[in-house]
Amino acid sequence: MDTLPTWLTPSMLWFIVGFLFIALEFVFPSLVKVFFGFGAWIVALLCFFFDFSLNTQLFIFVSTSILFLVALRRIFKKFLRSSSNQSQPTEDLDEFIGQKAVVIQEISPQRKGRVEFRGTGWDAESYEAIAEGQPVEIIDKSNITLMVKSL
């Protein structure tokens, strides 16, 4: 029976396992597998300096992976969400600006009204008074309020 190559040490095996977990995270993103990859890399680092039994290696892998998952997942999610949200407002505006809607509740410069856009009612503001039933064009969007002008 053949033996493993000399370069294939427990440390190298754990490093490869960690790399595979992190690579799988890029293919199937869930922000879970990356922490198992980190756990495998911790075991690889420890196995490089110390000789552990397989049971100890597995215990360290599972415990560090779960610890990373519990401690860091929320932080990673918040970081990734905040960086992805920076480009979202431009995309949202492009979807609304220049589109047509219909006033379903009278709008005046002093008071918000409502418009129907793509089958949904939206709060709307305008610099001019616009009667119910009039078509309008969306010129801006702020959160859930549309700024409109009459056509």
Summary of the structure (lengths in Angstrom):
residues: 151
radius of gyration: 28.1
end to end distance: 83.6
largest distance: 88.1
contacts: 417
relative contact order: 0.10
helix: 50%
strand: 23%
